[in-house]
Amino acid sequence: MRYDKQRARALAAAAIRRTAEKQNHPPDLINVALEQLLEALLELPRFSTPDEMLRGSAPR
């Protein structure tokens, strides 16, 4: 696993956008984003980051 916050956020955001075209259930969108991060061997963000991305607020 690697820590690359910028790449992880970009990858997660792209996965969320792609999946949101087909479904809009937040837990499903978060799961897809986390799966993409695991496949890319990137460190997972803190628990609230994907939720904040869905809601449009900036993570701390």
ABEGO torsion letter per residue (X at the ends): XBBBAAAAAAAAAAAAAAAAAABABAAAAAAAAAAAAAAAGBBBBBAAAAAAAAAGBBBX
